[in-house]
Amino acid sequence: MAQSLILRCFGYTVLEAASRGEAWRTCVRHRGPIHLILMKASRNDDSTSGFVARLQLLCPQIRALFLFNGPQMEWADGQSIGYQYACLQKPFPVDTLADTIGELLGRPKSRTASSLS
């Protein structure tokens, strides 16, 4: 995943999982806080939000960044889902990714010169 490489370049520790089950097991085994989950999401997938809500039981401080290939899901436009989140529609510039993560984690905006598609 290109986002993983970019996050490592920004200095973040990245745990990767290929499925929700693997993500759950990784979170259970990980010693220390997990602050952010990046998930691919689709317009008709309400289970994405539910998964992050359950994951928040293990990691209360977690925030979510949902990556969409098309228009965002309806709940992403305003329905309260119980945790802080942001949405990005692909493709997006690298600085947008950095700024969005910074905002979710309460950090100042950073600037980069590359772009991600």
RAQUI-V56022 format. One record per helix or strand of 2 or more residues. SS is the DSSP state (hx for helix, st for strand). FROM is the first residue (numbers start at 1). TO is the last residue. Records with the same first field share a line. If there is no record, write none. Layout:
# RAQUI-V56022
SS=FROM-TO / FROM-TO
This chain:
# RAQUI-V56022
hx=2-9 / 20-29 / 47-58 / 74-77 / 94-104
st=36-41 / 63-68 / 85-89 / 92-93 / 115-116
